[in-house]
Amino acid sequence: MNSTRLLAAMALLLAALLAAPAHAAIQQAFLVQNSGWMEPFYLDPASQLKPLVAAVAQAAAESDDTVHLLAFSQGTVGNVSPRVLGTSRGAANVAQLLAPLTLARKTTAPGAALADTDFQEAVTKTITGSFKAAPGIVWIFTNNKNSPGNDPATAARNRDFYRLLHLEPSITKTVVFPLKMPVQGKLYAAKGLMVYALAYGQPAADALTRILANDRLQKVLTRPPLRLKPVDQDALRIVPERLLDAPNMRASLGSDGRTLVLDVDAAALAPTVHLKASLQNLFYPYVIARADVDATLSAGKHSVPVQVAPAAIANLAPGARQAVDVQFRLPVEQVPSPWSSQAIAAMGKQVLLPMRVTLGLERQKLTLPDSFNADMQALFPGDPISEVLLPPESVNSSRAEVPLLVRVQYPLLPVLVIMGSVLALLGGGAAFAVLATRSKRYAVQVDGALRHVVIKPYQTTEVRDLDGNVVGTLRRGLGKPVVARVAEGHSLRLA
């Protein structure tokens, strides 16, 4: 490939990379309950239901995401549920589509009763219908009244729905946002609104994790979500505070708030890292009543234990931290020598060595704070969300992956030494080349008569007398020539 074609190929590759989206597009459905139980959210002039749905949709969806907007109640012969209000790229028109939405009724007959509610029907039909059984995120905006067939036992119906969210394997991630939203209608009053986010399939779970970390969504839903599923991942975080007995090493958190970064001087590398840190409970809203802590460090194919003291934690509230002492041995065989090709290629800069710390909680017991139970009962009287939020007994352990990045600062000395050696070799080679091709004139005595001979380095030449007879042979290295052979009856020596 010539240089012109190479430049053209590089330009096309760069254009493709710039044109590629920064994320993998995901389909999202926003389900807004409009059954009879939601009457105050539609009739109260101060209701923020529709503005909230539009704000969440615009914060959660990217411009290339497929957005489905649906209203749900309970499907009957005269009432379609869920009902598609619109499907588009991005969420720019959600507010416009929501504006005319009103309460659903069981039939189209005048004065017909307001529609009931069926959560499972809404979720199932959205996945099999709008999603066509492909991965996606389902958002549900509801007052948490699940009443199919006008069943007054909404708490029991909600228990069934929560079990679905816990146990259905295709629902890979579920979070819940309980919001304070007091509204007053003609028939009912409500104090709170529940926003669910359900990921159907693992790609949707990955996308939901990314969305929850987005500043845009955190500005709309300002409180952290309650975690329904999974409750055995990303439970703890190590927060470094200071290193002990390591003047040439520094610990910090990466820009992502998760990665533990160790800056190390290669010339004074200490294989043992002794770190004062704290463990932070990320299990909102759970208190870690008790758990045993273990950890390992992985670097490539190597795995070494990490000592954490104390080895057990108790009564750690959500968001709270507990001071710990962390010790582990860096796998020094993974750290390149200052004279290695990797270090020399760094030209005195940093070499990055990605590693991973796996934190484990064993014999773990989670509880909910009394204050949380009281808050939920105030927002949703009689709802069993507090009891169902507790994970099953089988979930008694959890794991958290903590990225570790070792940044090794290498000195310039090896680079300078090697560069000096290379320059010396090049200089010596150049000098040798000059000397190897340079002729020199030497005086010799041929049968007593003075003669002059010109000879190059590493050359052998014959010396003749005035009559043209061979007197002898001279051989030269880099220095003066020597007499290699003298013919019988003649004399030959350097003058």
ChimeraX attribute file (.defattr): number of C-alpha atoms within 10 A of each C-alpha:
attribute: neighborCount
match mode: 1-to-1
recipient: residues
	/A:1	6
	/A:2	6
	/A:3	8
	/A:4	8
	/A:5	10
	/A:6	11
	/A:7	12
	/A:8	11
	/A:9	12
	/A:10	11
	/A:11	12
	/A:12	12
	/A:13	12
	/A:14	12
	/A:15	11
	/A:16	11
	/A:17	11
	/A:18	10
	/A:19	9
	/A:20	10
	/A:21	11
	/A:22	8
	/A:23	11
	/A:24	13
	/A:25	17
	/A:26	19
	/A:27	22
	/A:28	29
	/A:29	26
	/A:30	24
	/A:31	27
	/A:32	24
	/A:33	28
	/A:34	29
	/A:35	26
	/A:36	23
	/A:37	24
	/A:38	31
	/A:39	22
	/A:40	21
	/A:41	29
	/A:42	20
	/A:43	16
	/A:44	15
	/A:45	11
	/A:46	13
	/A:47	17
	/A:48	14
	/A:49	18
	/A:50	19
	/A:51	14
	/A:52	16
	/A:53	22
	/A:54	21
	/A:55	19
	/A:56	20
	/A:57	25
	/A:58	21
	/A:59	20
	/A:60	23
	/A:61	22
	/A:62	21
	/A:63	13
	/A:64	16
	/A:65	18
	/A:66	19
	/A:67	28
	/A:68	24
	/A:69	26
	/A:70	24
	/A:71	24
	/A:72	30
	/A:73	33
	/A:74	27
	/A:75	21
	/A:76	14
	/A:77	8
	/A:78	12
	/A:79	17
	/A:80	17
	/A:81	24
	/A:82	27
	/A:83	18
	/A:84	17
	/A:85	14
	/A:86	13
	/A:87	18
	/A:88	15
	/A:89	15
	/A:90	20
	/A:91	25
	/A:92	17
	/A:93	17
	/A:94	24
	/A:95	17
	/A:96	11
	/A:97	16
	/A:98	20
	/A:99	10
	/A:100	7
	/A:101	14
	/A:102	15
	/A:103	19
	/A:104	25
	/A:105	24
	/A:106	21
	/A:107	16
	/A:108	12
	/A:109	9
	/A:110	7
	/A:111	9
	/A:112	11
	/A:113	13
	/A:114	19
	/A:115	28
	/A:116	25
	/A:117	29
	/A:118	25
	/A:119	23
	/A:120	19
	/A:121	16
	/A:122	23
	/A:123	19
	/A:124	12
	/A:125	16
	/A:126	25
	/A:127	18
	/A:128	11
	/A:129	12
	/A:130	20
	/A:131	19
	/A:132	11
	/A:133	14
	/A:134	15
	/A:135	20
	/A:136	29
	/A:137	26
	/A:138	25
	/A:139	25
	/A:140	25
	/A:141	22
	/A:142	25
	/A:143	22
	/A:144	23
	/A:145	24
	/A:146	28
	/A:147	24
	/A:148	20
	/A:149	13
	/A:150	15
	/A:151	12
	/A:152	12
	/A:153	13
	/A:154	19
	/A:155	18
	/A:156	15
	/A:157	20
	/A:158	22
	/A:159	17
	/A:160	16
	/A:161	15
	/A:162	18
	/A:163	12
	/A:164	13
	/A:165	22
	/A:166	21
	/A:167	12
	/A:168	11
	/A:169	11
	/A:170	12
	/A:171	23
	/A:172	20
	/A:173	25
	/A:174	24
	/A:175	20
	/A:176	19
	/A:177	18
	/A:178	22
	/A:179	17
	/A:180	16
	/A:181	17
	/A:182	17
	/A:183	23
	/A:184	18
	/A:185	16
	/A:186	9
	/A:187	11
	/A:188	13
	/A:189	16
	/A:190	20
	/A:191	16
	/A:192	20
	/A:193	22
	/A:194	18
	/A:195	22
	/A:196	21
	/A:197	22
	/A:198	25
	/A:199	27
	/A:200	23
	/A:201	18
	/A:202	15
	/A:203	17
	/A:204	25
	/A:205	21
	/A:206	14
	/A:207	19
	/A:208	24
	/A:209	12
	/A:210	12
	/A:211	17
	/A:212	18
	/A:213	10
	/A:214	13
	/A:215	12
	/A:216	15
	/A:217	18
	/A:218	16
	/A:219	12
	/A:220	14
	/A:221	19
	/A:222	11
	/A:223	11
	/A:224	14
	/A:225	18
	/A:226	17
	/A:227	19
	/A:228	22
	/A:229	20
	/A:230	17
	/A:231	24
	/A:232	17
	/A:233	15
	/A:234	17
	/A:235	23
	/A:236	23
	/A:237	21
	/A:238	24
	/A:239	22
	/A:240	21
	/A:241	14
	/A:242	15
	/A:243	19
	/A:244	13
	/A:245	12
	/A:246	16
	/A:247	11
	/A:248	14
	/A:249	20
	/A:250	18
	/A:251	21
	/A:252	16
	/A:253	17
	/A:254	14
	/A:255	9
	/A:256	7
	/A:257	11
	/A:258	15
	/A:259	22
	/A:260	23
	/A:261	20
	/A:262	22
	/A:263	17
	/A:264	22
	/A:265	18
	/A:266	21
	/A:267	13
	/A:268	11
	/A:269	16
	/A:270	18
	/A:271	13
	/A:272	14
	/A:273	19
	/A:274	18
	/A:275	21
	/A:276	17
	/A:277	20
	/A:278	19
	/A:279	20
	/A:280	19
	/A:281	22
	/A:282	19
	/A:283	21
	/A:284	18
	/A:285	22
	/A:286	26
	/A:287	21
	/A:288	23
	/A:289	15
	/A:290	18
	/A:291	22
	/A:292	16
	/A:293	20
	/A:294	18
	/A:295	20
	/A:296	16
	/A:297	22
	/A:298	18
	/A:299	16
	/A:300	12
	/A:301	6
	/A:302	11
	/A:303	14
	/A:304	15
	/A:305	15
	/A:306	18
	/A:307	18
	/A:308	19
	/A:309	14
	/A:310	13
	/A:311	14
	/A:312	15
	/A:313	18
	/A:314	14
	/A:315	16
	/A:316	20
	/A:317	21
	/A:318	19
	/A:319	16
	/A:320	13
	/A:321	18
	/A:322	17
	/A:323	16
	/A:324	20
	/A:325	16
	/A:326	20
	/A:327	17
	/A:328	18
	/A:329	15
	/A:330	19
	/A:331	17
	/A:332	12
	/A:333	9
	/A:334	12
	/A:335	20
	/A:336	17
	/A:337	15
	/A:338	21
	/A:339	15
	/A:340	11
	/A:341	10
	/A:342	13
	/A:343	24
	/A:344	22
	/A:345	12
	/A:346	16
	/A:347	16
	/A:348	18
	/A:349	15
	/A:350	18
	/A:351	21
	/A:352	14
	/A:353	16
	/A:354	15
	/A:355	21
	/A:356	18
	/A:357	22
	/A:358	17
	/A:359	22
	/A:360	22
	/A:361	24
	/A:362	16
	/A:363	13
	/A:364	21
	/A:365	21
	/A:366	21
	/A:367	17
	/A:368	19
	/A:369	14
	/A:370	9
	/A:371	8
	/A:372	13
	/A:373	14
	/A:374	13
	/A:375	14
	/A:376	19
	/A:377	14
	/A:378	14
	/A:379	20
	/A:380	21
	/A:381	14
	/A:382	12
	/A:383	20
	/A:384	19
	/A:385	18
	/A:386	16
	/A:387	12
	/A:388	16
	/A:389	21
	/A:390	18
	/A:391	20
	/A:392	11
	/A:393	9
	/A:394	6
	/A:395	16
	/A:396	16
	/A:397	18
	/A:398	20
	/A:399	18
	/A:400	18
	/A:401	18
	/A:402	19
	/A:403	17
	/A:404	22
	/A:405	19
	/A:406	19
	/A:407	21
	/A:408	24
	/A:409	20
	/A:410	24
	/A:411	20
	/A:412	15
	/A:413	14
	/A:414	17
	/A:415	19
	/A:416	14
	/A:417	11
	/A:418	13
	/A:419	12
	/A:420	12
	/A:421	12
	/A:422	12
	/A:423	12
	/A:424	12
	/A:425	12
	/A:426	12
	/A:427	12
	/A:428	12
	/A:429	12
	/A:430	12
	/A:431	11
	/A:432	13
	/A:433	11
	/A:434	10
	/A:435	14
	/A:436	15
	/A:437	11
	/A:438	12
	/A:439	12
	/A:440	13
	/A:441	11
	/A:442	14
	/A:443	13
	/A:444	19
	/A:445	14
	/A:446	21
	/A:447	14
	/A:448	12
	/A:449	12
	/A:450	12
	/A:451	17
	/A:452	14
	/A:453	13
	/A:454	10
	/A:455	20
	/A:456	20
	/A:457	18
	/A:458	13
	/A:459	14
	/A:460	17
	/A:461	16
	/A:462	15
	/A:463	21
	/A:464	15
	/A:465	14
	/A:466	9
	/A:467	6
	/A:468	8
	/A:469	11
	/A:470	14
	/A:471	19
	/A:472	21
	/A:473	18
	/A:474	22
	/A:475	18
	/A:476	17
	/A:477	14
	/A:478	13
	/A:479	11
	/A:480	14
	/A:481	21
	/A:482	14
	/A:483	16
	/A:484	14
	/A:485	15
	/A:486	17
	/A:487	12
	/A:488	8
	/A:489	7
	/A:490	13
	/A:491	15
	/A:492	22
	/A:493	16
	/A:494	16
	/A:495	13
